[in-house]
């Protein structure tokens, strides 16, 4: 049986954190994967997603297809991989799908270059790839597209929240290669002290300076400085973000009126939570009529232990920054304490060396599996390795 502080870590405890876990006990998760592409991923050195530049553009599309079909129809190699060969986190999330046959799934394509082969994919108005953060116009020259994506997120969140109000909860996941750099962009744009705090898919997190240079270039493109969008939060997403962020921020705010919501990810989802909190506090006249009543205590962030314990980032520190700047929120932060050190497969063991860490809602999916089945984090390894054999090694086909 799983245990708090062993299998499920409390990263940044809130007063109601254990109540939040209890609130999920008799509910069925519904998994929402929001995918998008940003040219930021092509800045040399900022991302370890994808073995090559060409395959990197297919990473999010492949992740969405793996959740729907058990394999990536767009990718010949089975699952997206780190250049070292470490398999992408979709093997973890797919294992949770295998263990939770009642878990629903929908993909939201907020801006891929090619749509995923996933039935029922939602295409919000305003969807489309983003420019690089260095342009200072990631989602366009003004806030209009970011505002449209946020409003679409509110609409989708209301629909999914109502549908899961009685017996469900939402897991809001993402797949956006290069997204930790756009996360840094939004966090700095909002004025938070996020330098050296965002995570990375590579060990040692020696990409901090590259990411910071990219964001500073985006700010400098229009003579802006850190904190320029503290009271104009959609401007932070428009200038320095990606399409996933406003959509998921809207979904989380709206759905929390009806059911518990899990933001499934690490520092990328911290940026989404910060964006949602900032918009709620400083909505501007255009959004006042659309915003629901705040239910931040029903919105938790769940990641993996590899992110929570990463010496090269600081999720707990970001949580404190967000709470101080835009709180009180009361949103708890948890991590599924997975351990691959005993894996029979060396590429899987690379997670323990600091590669990959998180993505595609891996931590939240693992937590959902533990809550629903009673298994420990260690117990999940068998299901995860079964997925690795099936779709990476192509065994059993």
C-alpha angles and dihedrals in degrees: 000000000000119000134207112248090019107053096009115038124205103226099178109002120215124196091259100039098118090042087057092054090047090051090062096050099093097029131093118232122238113202120217116185115193113196131189143157128231127184085225088086090068093061101111114257102005099102139039094194114122130014094248138017090256095049091046088069089059098048099096093040090052093048091054092049094049090058091050102040108015091249140050111260092190096050125065095202098065101241134018111268140198113248087255090061096255106146118243120258091258087090088066095046093044089053089056089052089053091051094044107049091169094058109114123220138202130169121218112201104205094170125335123156089232123023118243121250092247122130115235096019112170116227109196120208109265094033118149142111119296130234119241118283088241091071094064086223102079094152098021142292095300143015097273098099094041089050092050092050090049092050089049088051090054090051095048091044092053092051095047093041092054091046091054099035098107104043110356146073132204127243107199108199134172142206111194115143108216089025098129088064093051087045088057088048094055094042093051092042088056090051099251121146094244099144111130090004108093119093131241138208089234131071122262090019092241089162095083094101094046091052093046091050090051093051093045089052089054092050093046092051088077100024094259131145138206110295093025090132100039091120095027100054098167086058089063091057093043094051104032109010143073134248095259095063102065092039094054093040088057093045093051094049095047099041093049088071089068110027144357115289129207119200098211111211147049129261091342089063090044086062090050091051091048090050092049092048093046092049090049091052097040106023099154121222094285095065102035094098094046102050118101123217110284117261100171093148086066091054115081130179115223125186139150129283088245089067096037092051097036109130089202095062138034117219093162090052091050089050090055091048092052092047092050095045102040106011172118085116107144093209111156123219123213138173132206103231100220120173123197097173091109096047118134089222119074094207089057091048088061088082087073089055091058102266123138098345099176147001142122088047092293097156095045092045090052091049091049090052092050093049094047100043103027091234123144126241088257091052090059092064092078092057092043093051090048088058090047091053093045102048105020102035090029092224119161095029 
